[in-house]
């Protein structure tokens, strides 16, 4: 073990802690409560679902003719005698509403992990669940903050792995990467400036210049392997409805607030490349049918009314 080294990353705790606290540590006790609660409900409902037959014997059990009477099939049969009596006693604890009792434990679990109850337990019947999935809420912002909080730590971990692999001889000390030339930088600058002036997001700018960057001239240079670029992307928290997003983009374009380039980048397309491909398609198809292709059909159900024409 002399040639090995342990690198410890303490995320959920202070640097002086020997071990970090797991995220689910505050709710371990409430998880046990909820497990016992569900188990008790299963046992209770199982006992309540049983069919109990009470048999009362008066005199001889056999019928006339010497044949014995068989009991009903299924369920549980109890024989009532003067010496033995069965009773079911319900405890008077005034907790008949089992839904609120179970929800109280669920709320304690949700509070322990700082998540809404309906989202933690995946309850689609709650109306707030759909709004969180489709709209930007404070909870969505908290999830993004958690994601960005992990970026620096993950980068340190990845670079530590690269450094140890280089020391072990598993990776080279230097690598070659492609960088843009001054000519390609000018082209990308002309593409990015209008979007930056329109306050476009980083994801939209990347989507717009991505295809253009693939065609731009590049040059090769050598850098240390530890300094290689590490790109990390997290899944989107808000899942927007594509139809509503398209209608919103159309309204913004009609109002003259955004350009076609920004709208194309917002939906993951490159406007210049799409326009080039459409011009090529025009050469393939000599004549297009006027079927509304490429034109807005938002809230268009019929042709506009025409003024009546009178003959003199």
C-alpha positions, 0 to 999 in steps of 0.5 A: 500500500506504500505506492498508493494514495487515497484522495478524500473529498468531503462534500457534505460536511466540514473539512475537519470531518473524518467522513461527510454526512450522507444527504439522507442521514436526517431522514433515516429515522422517518424512513423507518417510521414510514416503513412501520406505518405502511407495514401496520396498515398492510397487516390491519387491512389483511385482517379486516379483509378476512371473512369470519363465520361464527358457528353456534352449536345447539344440541347435536351437531348432526342432522337427521339421518346421521350425516354431518353438516359441512361448513362454508368454504373459505374464510375463518370459522369460529365456534361460539360456546358459553365457555369461550367468547371472541371480541374485537376491540378497537383502540380509542386513539382518535386517529381514524384519518390515516391519510393525514397520519401518513402525510405527516411522516411524508412531510417530515421526509420531504423537509429532511431532503429539502424537496417538495412532497409531491415531487419527492414521491412523484405524485402527478395528481397534485396540480403543483407537480405539473407546474414545477415540471413545466415552469421555472420555480424557486425549487428549479433554481435550487436544483440548478444551484446544486448542479453548479455547486458540484461543477468545481468539485467534479473538475477537481476530482477529474483533474486529480484522476488525470494527474494520478494517471499521468504519474502511473504512466497510463496517460501521456503528459501532453496532448494535442488539441484543435484551436480556432484561427484568427479567421474563424474567430472573426466569423464566430465573433460576427455570429455571437455579437448580435446574440449577445446584444439580444441577451441570449443565454449561453446554451442558445449561443452554443447551439447557434455557433456549434455547426459554424464552429465545425466548419471553421478552420482550426490549428493544432497546439500542444498542452499539458494533459492536466490542463485539458478542457473538461466540459460538464452538462447537467440535465434540464430541470424544466421540461417545457411544452414544445407547442407552447414554446413554438407559439411563444417564439412566434409571438415574440417574432411578430412583435419584433422583439427577437431575430430569426437567428435567436429563435433558431438557437432557442430551439436548437437550430442554426439559422444560417445553415437551415437557410442554406439547406432550404436554398439547396432544396429550392434547386431540387424542387422546381416549384413548391405548392402553396400549402403553408409550409414555412409560414405561420399557422398560429390561430389561423382557422380559415381564410380572412373574409373578403369584401363582396364584389358588385357588378355594375 
